[in-house]
Amino acid sequence: MPDEETLQELARKLIETFHLNVPERAALPDGRMPFTALVSAAGVVLSESGWLPSGWGLDRPFAGVLIEKRADGAQQVGLSVQDGPRVRFSRAVEFVRA
């Protein structure tokens, strides 16, 4: 089992790249990433870059969920759903005060 620092590094890599290699996955407790480590890593990335996934934004096409940390401390959640070859984007979002 990895120490807490290594677990956080692996969680951050998974959050940023959506991938861990075989040795990294084997190092996880019971082969699974604890949800608390993912939430912690997501918070760090969001605080540092303002976006989760890092470096993304609503001006780039995507399918999935984007989280933006706004300057006023609120967080905006955007959802894009793919319907066949078309991507439909719903910017109907929820604002959460930090």
Biopython code that builds the backbone (N, CA, C, O; Angstrom):
import numpy as np
from Bio.PDB.StructureBuilder import StructureBuilder

atoms = [
    (1, "MET", "N", (0.852, -1.184, 0.000)),
    (1, "MET", "CA", (0.000, 0.000, 0.000)),
    (1, "MET", "C", (0.891, 1.238, 0.000)),
    (1, "MET", "O", (1.847, 1.319, 0.772)),
    (2, "PRO", "N", (0.574, 2.215, -0.877)),
    (2, "PRO", "CA", (1.411, 3.412, -0.955)),
    (2, "PRO", "C", (1.189, 4.321, 0.261)),
    (2, "PRO", "O", (0.135, 4.282, 0.896)),
    (3, "ASP", "N", (2.200, 5.136, 0.569)),
    (3, "ASP", "CA", (2.009, 6.118, 1.631)),
    (3, "ASP", "C", (1.050, 7.198, 1.129)),
    (3, "ASP", "O", (0.704, 7.220, -0.052)),
    (4, "GLU", "N", (0.623, 8.086, 2.014)),
    (4, "GLU", "CA", (-0.387, 9.090, 1.669)),
    (4, "GLU", "C", (0.076, 10.019, 0.543)),
    (4, "GLU", "O", (-0.714, 10.377, -0.330)),
    (5, "GLU", "N", (1.354, 10.409, 0.562)),
    (5, "GLU", "CA", (1.866, 11.296, -0.479)),
    (5, "GLU", "C", (1.834, 10.620, -1.849)),
    (5, "GLU", "O", (1.434, 11.237, -2.836)),
    (6, "THR", "N", (2.247, 9.370, -1.912)),
    (6, "THR", "CA", (2.225, 8.630, -3.176)),
    (6, "THR", "C", (0.794, 8.439, -3.656)),
    (6, "THR", "O", (0.518, 8.556, -4.850)),
    (7, "LEU", "N", (-0.113, 8.148, -2.737)),
    (7, "LEU", "CA", (-1.521, 7.976, -3.091)),
    (7, "LEU", "C", (-2.079, 9.268, -3.684)),
    (7, "LEU", "O", (-2.827, 9.228, -4.661)),
    (8, "GLN", "N", (-1.722, 10.413, -3.102)),
    (8, "GLN", "CA", (-2.179, 11.695, -3.634)),
    (8, "GLN", "C", (-1.600, 11.963, -5.029)),
    (8, "GLN", "O", (-2.292, 12.492, -5.900)),
    (9, "GLU", "N", (-0.340, 11.601, -5.236)),
    (9, "GLU", "CA", (0.278, 11.764, -6.557)),
    (9, "GLU", "C", (-0.433, 10.901, -7.597)),
    (9, "GLU", "O", (-0.694, 11.351, -8.713)),
    (10, "LEU", "N", (-0.744, 9.659, -7.223)),
    (10, "LEU", "CA", (-1.452, 8.775, -8.149)),
    (10, "LEU", "C", (-2.865, 9.279, -8.433)),
    (10, "LEU", "O", (-3.343, 9.208, -9.565)),
    (11, "ALA", "N", (-3.531, 9.789, -7.393)),
    (11, "ALA", "CA", (-4.882, 10.327, -7.578)),
    (11, "ALA", "C", (-4.851, 11.531, -8.515)),
    (11, "ALA", "O", (-5.717, 11.680, -9.377)),
    (12, "ARG", "N", (-3.852, 12.381, -8.338)),
    (12, "ARG", "CA", (-3.742, 13.546, -9.208)),
    (12, "ARG", "C", (-3.471, 13.122, -10.655)),
    (12, "ARG", "O", (-4.055, 13.675, -11.587)),
    (13, "LYS", "N", (-2.595, 12.148, -10.835)),
    (13, "LYS", "CA", (-2.318, 11.667, -12.185)),
    (13, "LYS", "C", (-3.593, 11.118, -12.817)),
    (13, "LYS", "O", (-3.874, 11.388, -13.984)),
    (14, "LEU", "N", (-4.356, 10.359, -12.061)),
    (14, "LEU", "CA", (-5.600, 9.793, -12.580)),
    (14, "LEU", "C", (-6.603, 10.894, -12.930)),
    (14, "LEU", "O", (-7.265, 10.821, -13.965)),
    (15, "ILE", "N", (-6.718, 11.904, -12.082)),
    (15, "ILE", "CA", (-7.618, 13.031, -12.337)),
    (15, "ILE", "C", (-7.197, 13.785, -13.602)),
    (15, "ILE", "O", (-8.049, 14.199, -14.389)),
    (16, "GLU", "N", (-5.885, 13.964, -13.800)),
    (16, "GLU", "CA", (-5.397, 14.774, -14.919)),
    (16, "GLU", "C", (-5.284, 14.006, -16.239)),
    (16, "GLU", "O", (-5.471, 14.589, -17.306)),
    (17, "THR", "N", (-4.984, 12.712, -16.178)),
    (17, "THR", "CA", (-4.739, 11.958, -17.409)),
    (17, "THR", "C", (-5.784, 10.874, -17.675)),
    (17, "THR", "O", (-5.830, 10.307, -18.767)),
    (18, "PHE", "N", (-6.608, 10.591, -16.693)),
    (18, "PHE", "CA", (-7.618, 9.530, -16.773)),
    (18, "PHE", "C", (-6.977, 8.154, -16.945)),
    (18, "PHE", "O", (-7.613, 7.228, -17.448)),
    (19, "HIS", "N", (-5.724, 8.022, -16.530)),
    (19, "HIS", "CA", (-5.016, 6.755, -16.730)),
    (19, "HIS", "C", (-3.954, 6.536, -15.651)),
    (19, "HIS", "O", (-3.255, 7.465, -15.247)),
    (20, "LEU", "N", (-3.851, 5.301, -15.201)),
    (20, "LEU", "CA", (-2.718, 4.828, -14.395)),
    (20, "LEU", "C", (-2.187, 3.581, -15.083)),
    (20, "LEU", "O", (-2.959, 2.779, -15.608)),
    (21, "ASN", "N", (-0.871, 3.419, -15.081)),
    (21, "ASN", "CA", (-0.303, 2.222, -15.696)),
    (21, "ASN", "C", (-0.449, 1.026, -14.749)),
    (21, "ASN", "O", (-0.900, 1.179, -13.614)),
    (22, "VAL", "N", (-0.075, -0.137, -15.213)),
    (22, "VAL", "CA", (-0.270, -1.372, -14.439)),
    (22, "VAL", "C", (0.451, -1.325, -13.096)),
    (22, "VAL", "O", (-0.173, -1.640, -12.083)),
    (23, "PRO", "N", (1.737, -0.947, -13.028)),
    (23, "PRO", "CA", (2.382, -0.890, -11.717)),
    (23, "PRO", "C", (1.729, 0.122, -10.764)),
    (23, "PRO", "O", (1.656, -0.113, -9.558)),
    (24, "GLU", "N", (1.263, 1.232, -11.308)),
    (24, "GLU", "CA", (0.590, 2.227, -10.461)),
    (24, "GLU", "C", (-0.721, 1.670, -9.912)),
    (24, "GLU", "O", (-1.027, 1.846, -8.733)),
    (25, "ARG", "N", (-1.490, 1.002, -10.759)),
    (25, "ARG", "CA", (-2.752, 0.411, -10.289)),
    (25, "ARG", "C", (-2.492, -0.683, -9.270)),
    (25, "ARG", "O", (-3.245, -0.832, -8.307)),
    (26, "ALA", "N", (-1.426, -1.452, -9.476)),
    (26, "ALA", "CA", (-1.098, -2.529, -8.537)),
    (26, "ALA", "C", (-0.711, -1.981, -7.167)),
    (26, "ALA", "O", (-0.866, -2.670, -6.160)),
    (27, "ALA", "N", (-0.209, -0.743, -7.121)),
    (27, "ALA", "CA", (0.205, -0.132, -5.855)),
    (27, "ALA", "C", (-0.977, 0.368, -5.033)),
    (27, "ALA", "O", (-0.819, 0.664, -3.849)),
    (28, "LEU", "N", (-2.152, 0.465, -5.635)),
    (28, "LEU", "CA", (-3.322, 0.983, -4.926)),
    (28, "LEU", "C", (-3.835, -0.023, -3.909)),
    (28, "LEU", "O", (-3.693, -1.230, -4.104)),
    (29, "PRO", "N", (-4.426, 0.458, -2.833)),
    (29, "PRO", "CA", (-4.995, -0.461, -1.843)),
    (29, "PRO", "C", (-6.108, -1.294, -2.470)),
    (29, "PRO", "O", (-7.100, -0.749, -2.954)),
    (30, "ASP", "N", (-5.943, -2.592, -2.459)),
    (30, "ASP", "CA", (-6.888, -3.523, -3.084)),
    (30, "ASP", "C", (-7.092, -3.219, -4.565)),
    (30, "ASP", "O", (-8.128, -3.570, -5.129)),
    (31, "GLY", "N", (-6.116, -2.569, -5.200)),
    (31, "GLY", "CA", (-6.198, -2.253, -6.608)),
    (31, "GLY", "C", (-7.197, -1.165, -6.950)),
    (31, "GLY", "O", (-7.578, -1.013, -8.110)),
    (32, "ARG", "N", (-7.628, -0.402, -5.945)),
    (32, "ARG", "CA", (-8.656, 0.622, -6.151)),
    (32, "ARG", "C", (-8.202, 1.962, -5.581)),
    (32, "ARG", "O", (-7.513, 2.022, -4.562)),
    (33, "MET", "N", (-8.598, 3.022, -6.254)),
    (33, "MET", "CA", (-8.297, 4.366, -5.784)),
    (33, "MET", "C", (-9.374, 4.788, -4.787)),
    (33, "MET", "O", (-10.557, 4.789, -5.127)),
    (34, "PRO", "N", (-8.988, 5.143, -3.576)),
    (34, "PRO", "CA", (-9.998, 5.618, -2.617)),
    (34, "PRO", "C", (-10.663, 6.903, -3.108)),
    (34, "PRO", "O", (-9.991, 7.798, -3.620)),
    (35, "PHE", "N", (-11.966, 6.988, -2.952)),
    (35, "PHE", "CA", (-12.723, 8.153, -3.398)),
    (35, "PHE", "C", (-12.214, 9.417, -2.721)),
    (35, "PHE", "O", (-12.142, 10.472, -3.353)),
    (36, "THR", "N", (-11.861, 9.324, -1.447)),
    (36, "THR", "CA", (-11.366, 10.499, -0.721)),
    (36, "THR", "C", (-10.089, 11.047, -1.349)),
    (36, "THR", "O", (-9.881, 12.260, -1.356)),
    (37, "ALA", "N", (-9.236, 10.177, -1.874)),
    (37, "ALA", "CA", (-8.009, 10.629, -2.542)),
    (37, "ALA", "C", (-8.347, 11.344, -3.842)),
    (37, "ALA", "O", (-7.706, 12.339, -4.180)),
    (38, "LEU", "N", (-9.349, 10.854, -4.580)),
    (38, "LEU", "CA", (-9.779, 11.511, -5.818)),
    (38, "LEU", "C", (-10.369, 12.895, -5.540)),
    (38, "LEU", "O", (-10.076, 13.853, -6.255)),
    (39, "VAL", "N", (-11.190, 12.996, -4.512)),
    (39, "VAL", "CA", (-11.804, 14.284, -4.163)),
    (39, "VAL", "C", (-10.727, 15.279, -3.755)),
    (39, "VAL", "O", (-10.768, 16.443, -4.152)),
    (40, "SER", "N", (-9.776, 14.827, -2.973)),
    (40, "SER", "CA", (-8.683, 15.696, -2.541)),
    (40, "SER", "C", (-7.859, 16.179, -3.734)),
    (40, "SER", "O", (-7.560, 17.368, -3.846)),
    (41, "ALA", "N", (-7.496, 15.263, -4.614)),
    (41, "ALA", "CA", (-6.713, 15.618, -5.805)),
    (41, "ALA", "C", (-7.500, 16.562, -6.705)),
    (41, "ALA", "O", (-6.931, 17.505, -7.255)),
    (42, "ALA", "N", (-8.791, 16.324, -6.862)),
    (42, "ALA", "CA", (-9.628, 17.201, -7.686)),
    (42, "ALA", "C", (-9.650, 18.612, -7.113)),
    (42, "ALA", "O", (-9.602, 19.588, -7.861)),
    (43, "GLY", "N", (-9.721, 18.722, -5.809)),
    (43, "GLY", "CA", (-9.714, 20.028, -5.165)),
    (43, "GLY", "C", (-8.412, 20.776, -5.396)),
    (43, "GLY", "O", (-8.417, 21.986, -5.623)),
    (44, "VAL", "N", (-7.301, 20.062, -5.338)),
    (44, "VAL", "CA", (-5.993, 20.679, -5.568)),
    (44, "VAL", "C", (-5.890, 21.171, -7.009)),
    (44, "VAL", "O", (-5.484, 22.308, -7.250)),
    (45, "VAL", "N", (-6.254, 20.323, -7.963)),
    (45, "VAL", "CA", (-6.173, 20.694, -9.378)),
    (45, "VAL", "C", (-7.087, 21.886, -9.661)),
    (45, "VAL", "O", (-6.688, 22.816, -10.362)),
    (46, "LEU", "N", (-8.290, 21.868, -9.132)),
    (46, "LEU", "CA", (-9.238, 22.958, -9.342)),
    (46, "LEU", "C", (-8.712, 24.263, -8.741)),
    (46, "LEU", "O", (-8.855, 25.324, -9.348)),
    (47, "SER", "N", (-8.119, 24.193, -7.578)),
    (47, "SER", "CA", (-7.555, 25.390, -6.937)),
    (47, "SER", "C", (-6.389, 25.957, -7.733)),
    (47, "SER", "O", (-6.245, 27.174, -7.850)),
    (48, "GLU", "N", (-5.562, 25.082, -8.276)),
    (48, "GLU", "CA", (-4.376, 25.526, -9.012)),
    (48, "GLU", "C", (-4.701, 26.061, -10.405)),
    (48, "GLU", "O", (-4.168, 27.091, -10.817)),
    (49, "SER", "N", (-5.564, 25.370, -11.122)),
    (49, "SER", "CA", (-5.781, 25.735, -12.526)),
    (49, "SER", "C", (-7.092, 26.467, -12.780)),
    (49, "SER", "O", (-7.238, 27.147, -13.796)),
    (50, "GLY", "N", (-8.036, 26.333, -11.870)),
    (50, "GLY", "CA", (-9.345, 26.946, -12.078)),
    (50, "GLY", "C", (-10.296, 26.083, -12.879)),
    (50, "GLY", "O", (-11.474, 26.414, -13.012)),
    (51, "TRP", "N", (-9.792, 24.966, -13.421)),
    (51, "TRP", "CA", (-10.614, 24.054, -14.217)),
    (51, "TRP", "C", (-10.336, 22.610, -13.833)),
    (51, "TRP", "O", (-9.221, 22.248, -13.459)),
    (52, "LEU", "N", (-11.347, 21.819, -13.931)),
    (52, "LEU", "CA", (-11.184, 20.376, -13.792)),
    (52, "LEU", "C", (-11.971, 19.743, -14.922)),
    (52, "LEU", "O", (-13.193, 19.887, -14.949)),
    (53, "PRO", "N", (-11.347, 19.058, -15.842)),
    (53, "PRO", "CA", (-9.927, 18.769, -15.977)),
    (53, "PRO", "C", (-9.106, 20.048, -16.210)),
    (53, "PRO", "O", (-9.578, 21.023, -16.795)),
    (54, "SER", "N", (-7.884, 19.996, -15.735)),
    (54, "SER", "CA", (-6.953, 21.112, -15.831)),
    (54, "SER", "C", (-6.706, 21.492, -17.285)),
    (54, "SER", "O", (-6.585, 20.628, -18.154)),
    (55, "GLY", "N", (-6.633, 22.801, -17.538)),
    (55, "GLY", "CA", (-6.315, 23.270, -18.876)),
    (55, "GLY", "C", (-7.472, 23.228, -19.861)),
    (55, "GLY", "O", (-7.304, 23.577, -21.029)),
    (56, "TRP", "N", (-8.624, 22.811, -19.410)),
    (56, "TRP", "CA", (-9.779, 22.735, -20.300)),
    (56, "TRP", "C", (-10.616, 23.976, -20.097)),
    (56, "TRP", "O", (-10.313, 24.788, -19.223)),
    (57, "GLY", "N", (-11.639, 24.136, -20.867)),
    (57, "GLY", "CA", (-12.545, 25.261, -20.716)),
    (57, "GLY", "C", (-13.755, 25.074, -21.597)),
    (57, "GLY", "O", (-13.795, 24.177, -22.439)),
    (58, "LEU", "N", (-14.734, 25.922, -21.398)),
    (58, "LEU", "CA", (-15.975, 25.793, -22.156)),
    (58, "LEU", "C", (-15.800, 26.148, -23.620)),
    (58, "LEU", "O", (-16.690, 25.892, -24.432)),
    (59, "ASP", "N", (-14.645, 26.743, -23.972)),
    (59, "ASP", "CA", (-14.401, 27.095, -25.365)),
    (59, "ASP", "C", (-13.860, 25.923, -26.179)),
    (59, "ASP", "O", (-13.686, 26.044, -27.391)),
    (60, "ARG", "N", (-13.595, 24.799, -25.532)),
    (60, "ARG", "CA", (-13.104, 23.600, -26.224)),
    (60, "ARG", "C", (-14.191, 22.541, -26.220)),
    (60, "ARG", "O", (-14.907, 22.397, -25.229)),
    (61, "PRO", "N", (-14.327, 21.798, -27.309)),
    (61, "PRO", "CA", (-15.343, 20.743, -27.321)),
    (61, "PRO", "C", (-14.972, 19.630, -26.339)),
    (61, "PRO", "O", (-13.799, 19.304, -26.162)),
    (62, "PHE", "N", (-15.971, 19.070, -25.722)),
    (62, "PHE", "CA", (-15.758, 17.976, -24.785)),
    (62, "PHE", "C", (-17.057, 17.210, -24.615)),
    (62, "PHE", "O", (-18.137, 17.702, -24.943)),
    (63, "ALA", "N", (-16.934, 16.019, -24.106)),
    (63, "ALA", "CA", (-18.097, 15.241, -23.694)),
    (63, "ALA", "C", (-17.824, 14.802, -22.273)),
    (63, "ALA", "O", (-16.843, 14.105, -22.015)),
    (64, "GLY", "N", (-18.659, 15.190, -21.373)),
    (64, "GLY", "CA", (-18.472, 14.859, -19.974)),
    (64, "GLY", "C", (-18.793, 16.051, -19.097)),
    (64, "GLY", "O", (-19.696, 16.833, -19.396)),
    (65, "VAL", "N", (-18.043, 16.183, -18.010)),
    (65, "VAL", "CA", (-18.284, 17.232, -17.026)),
    (65, "VAL", "C", (-17.050, 18.105, -16.899)),
    (65, "VAL", "O", (-15.925, 17.607, -16.856)),
    (66, "LEU", "N", (-17.270, 19.417, -16.839)),
    (66, "LEU", "CA", (-16.222, 20.383, -16.554)),
    (66, "LEU", "C", (-16.605, 21.141, -15.295)),
    (66, "LEU", "O", (-17.775, 21.466, -15.090)),
    (67, "ILE", "N", (-15.634, 21.419, -14.466)),
    (67, "ILE", "CA", (-15.870, 22.248, -13.287)),
    (67, "ILE", "C", (-14.956, 23.456, -13.397)),
    (67, "ILE", "O", (-13.758, 23.323, -13.648)),
    (68, "GLU", "N", (-15.533, 24.635, -13.207)),
    (68, "GLU", "CA", (-14.768, 25.880, -13.243)),
    (68, "GLU", "C", (-14.842, 26.528, -11.869)),
    (68, "GLU", "O", (-15.922, 26.662, -11.294)),
    (69, "LYS", "N", (-13.689, 26.928, -11.350)),
    (69, "LYS", "CA", (-13.661, 27.707, -10.117)),
    (69, "LYS", "C", (-13.565, 29.162, -10.527)),
    (69, "LYS", "O", (-12.553, 29.593, -11.079)),
    (70, "ARG", "N", (-14.617, 29.919, -10.258)),
    (70, "ARG", "CA", (-14.666, 31.310, -10.680)),
    (70, "ARG", "C", (-13.931, 32.202, -9.688)),
    (70, "ARG", "O", (-13.674, 31.805, -8.551)),
    (71, "ALA", "N", (-13.603, 33.392, -10.123)),
    (71, "ALA", "CA", (-12.852, 34.345, -9.301)),
    (71, "ALA", "C", (-13.595, 34.694, -8.014)),
    (71, "ALA", "O", (-12.964, 34.998, -7.002)),
    (72, "ASP", "N", (-14.933, 34.655, -8.042)),
    (72, "ASP", "CA", (-15.706, 34.991, -6.844)),
    (72, "ASP", "C", (-15.832, 33.818, -5.870)),
    (72, "ASP", "O", (-16.515, 33.916, -4.850)),
    (73, "GLY", "N", (-15.164, 32.705, -6.198)),
    (73, "GLY", "CA", (-15.180, 31.541, -5.306)),
    (73, "GLY", "C", (-16.278, 30.542, -5.616)),
    (73, "GLY", "O", (-16.271, 29.428, -5.093)),
    (74, "ALA", "N", (-17.229, 30.932, -6.469)),
    (74, "ALA", "CA", (-18.282, 29.990, -6.848)),
    (74, "ALA", "C", (-17.706, 28.958, -7.810)),
    (74, "ALA", "O", (-16.702, 29.201, -8.479)),
    (75, "GLN", "N", (-18.347, 27.826, -7.866)),
    (75, "GLN", "CA", (-17.936, 26.784, -8.800)),
    (75, "GLN", "C", (-19.073, 26.546, -9.775)),
    (75, "GLN", "O", (-20.236, 26.441, -9.387)),
    (76, "GLN", "N", (-18.716, 26.464, -11.048)),
    (76, "GLN", "CA", (-19.682, 26.263, -12.114)),
    (76, "GLN", "C", (-19.463, 24.881, -12.695)),
    (76, "GLN", "O", (-18.340, 24.508, -13.032)),
    (77, "VAL", "N", (-20.538, 24.128, -12.808)),
    (77, "VAL", "CA", (-20.458, 22.777, -13.349)),
    (77, "VAL", "C", (-21.146, 22.764, -14.703)),
    (77, "VAL", "O", (-22.307, 23.152, -14.824)),
    (78, "GLY", "N", (-20.415, 22.311, -15.731)),
    (78, "GLY", "CA", (-20.975, 22.207, -17.071)),
    (78, "GLY", "C", (-21.035, 20.755, -17.499)),
    (78, "GLY", "O", (-20.137, 19.973, -17.184)),
    (79, "LEU", "N", (-22.071, 20.395, -18.204)),
    (79, "LEU", "CA", (-22.255, 19.021, -18.660)),
    (79, "LEU", "C", (-22.447, 19.019, -20.162)),
    (79, "LEU", "O", (-23.253, 19.786, -20.689)),
    (80, "SER", "N", (-21.718, 18.167, -20.852)),
    (80, "SER", "CA", (-21.875, 17.983, -22.282)),
    (80, "SER", "C", (-22.212, 16.518, -22.525)),
    (80, "SER", "O", (-21.527, 15.620, -22.035)),
    (81, "VAL", "N", (-23.266, 16.292, -23.281)),
    (81, "VAL", "CA", (-23.726, 14.927, -23.539)),
    (81, "VAL", "C", (-23.597, 14.639, -25.024)),
    (81, "VAL", "O", (-24.035, 15.436, -25.855)),
    (82, "GLN", "N", (-23.003, 13.515, -25.359)),
    (82, "GLN", "CA", (-22.867, 13.134, -26.756)),
    (82, "GLN", "C", (-24.071, 12.284, -27.156)),
    (82, "GLN", "O", (-24.454, 11.342, -26.463)),
    (83, "ASP", "N", (-24.652, 12.649, -28.296)),
    (83, "ASP", "CA", (-25.809, 11.945, -28.819)),
    (83, "ASP", "C", (-25.455, 11.506, -30.231)),
    (83, "ASP", "O", (-25.668, 12.251, -31.187)),
    (84, "GLY", "N", (-24.917, 10.306, -30.365)),
    (84, "GLY", "CA", (-24.440, 9.854, -31.666)),
    (84, "GLY", "C", (-23.241, 10.698, -32.062)),
    (84, "GLY", "O", (-22.356, 10.931, -31.239)),
    (85, "PRO", "N", (-23.192, 11.159, -33.302)),
    (85, "PRO", "CA", (-22.043, 11.951, -33.743)),
    (85, "PRO", "C", (-22.094, 13.401, -33.263)),
    (85, "PRO", "O", (-21.096, 14.117, -33.347)),
    (86, "ARG", "N", (-23.251, 13.834, -32.762)),
    (86, "ARG", "CA", (-23.391, 15.222, -32.314)),
    (86, "ARG", "C", (-23.099, 15.345, -30.830)),
    (86, "ARG", "O", (-23.418, 14.447, -30.050)),
    (87, "VAL", "N", (-22.499, 16.443, -30.447)),
    (87, "VAL", "CA", (-22.309, 16.736, -29.034)),
    (87, "VAL", "C", (-23.236, 17.887, -28.681)),
    (87, "VAL", "O", (-23.162, 18.972, -29.259)),
    (88, "ARG", "N", (-24.094, 17.627, -27.735)),
    (88, "ARG", "CA", (-24.997, 18.668, -27.247)),
    (88, "ARG", "C", (-24.409, 19.172, -25.937)),
    (88, "ARG", "O", (-24.005, 18.371, -25.095)),
    (89, "PHE", "N", (-24.357, 20.464, -25.757)),
    (89, "PHE", "CA", (-23.788, 21.027, -24.535)),
    (89, "PHE", "C", (-24.859, 21.764, -23.766)),
    (89, "PHE", "O", (-25.576, 22.596, -24.321)),
    (90, "SER", "N", (-24.964, 21.468, -22.526)),
    (90, "SER", "CA", (-25.878, 22.181, -21.656)),
    (90, "SER", "C", (-25.057, 22.976, -20.656)),
    (90, "SER", "O", (-24.364, 22.410, -19.810)),
    (91, "ARG", "N", (-25.144, 24.274, -20.762)),
    (91, "ARG", "CA", (-24.414, 25.102, -19.810)),
    (91, "ARG", "C", (-25.309, 25.447, -18.633)),
    (91, "ARG", "O", (-24.959, 26.289, -17.806)),
    (92, "ALA", "N", (-26.461, 24.799, -18.555)),
    (92, "ALA", "CA", (-27.303, 24.951, -17.383)),
    (92, "ALA", "C", (-26.501, 24.387, -16.228)),
    (92, "ALA", "O", (-26.252, 23.184, -16.152)),
    (93, "VAL", "N", (-26.106, 25.263, -15.339)),
    (93, "VAL", "CA", (-25.126, 24.882, -14.332)),
    (93, "VAL", "C", (-25.610, 25.196, -12.943)),
    (93, "VAL", "O", (-26.615, 25.879, -12.743)),
    (94, "GLU", "N", (-24.883, 24.689, -12.005)),
    (94, "GLU", "CA", (-25.165, 24.917, -10.614)),
    (94, "GLU", "C", (-24.017, 25.722, -10.031)),
    (94, "GLU", "O", (-22.854, 25.393, -10.266)),
    (95, "PHE", "N", (-24.311, 26.741, -9.296)),
    (95, "PHE", "CA", (-23.271, 27.530, -8.653)),
    (95, "PHE", "C", (-23.258, 27.183, -7.169)),
    (95, "PHE", "O", (-24.293, 27.161, -6.505)),
    (96, "VAL", "N", (-22.082, 26.919, -6.683)),
    (96, "VAL", "CA", (-21.926, 26.532, -5.287)),
    (96, "VAL", "C", (-20.945, 27.488, -4.642)),
    (96, "VAL", "O", (-19.816, 27.623, -5.113)),
    (97, "ARG", "N", (-21.339, 28.131, -3.607)),
    (97, "ARG", "CA", (-20.427, 29.024, -2.889)),
    (97, "ARG", "C", (-19.397, 28.191, -2.151)),
    (97, "ARG", "O", (-19.733, 27.227, -1.464)),
    (98, "ALA", "N", (-18.142, 28.575, -2.303)),
    (98, "ALA", "CA", (-17.052, 27.846, -1.638)),
    (98, "ALA", "C", (-16.998, 28.214, -0.170)),
    (98, "ALA", "O", (-16.149, 27.706, 0.563)),
]
sb = StructureBuilder()
sb.init_structure("model")
sb.init_model(0)
sb.init_chain("A")
sb.init_seg("    ")
for serial, (resi, resn, name, xyz) in enumerate(atoms, 1):
    if name == "N":
        sb.init_residue(resn, " ", resi, " ")
    sb.init_atom(name, np.array(xyz, "f"), 0.0, 1.0, " ", f" {name:<3s}", serial, name[0])
structure = sb.get_structure()
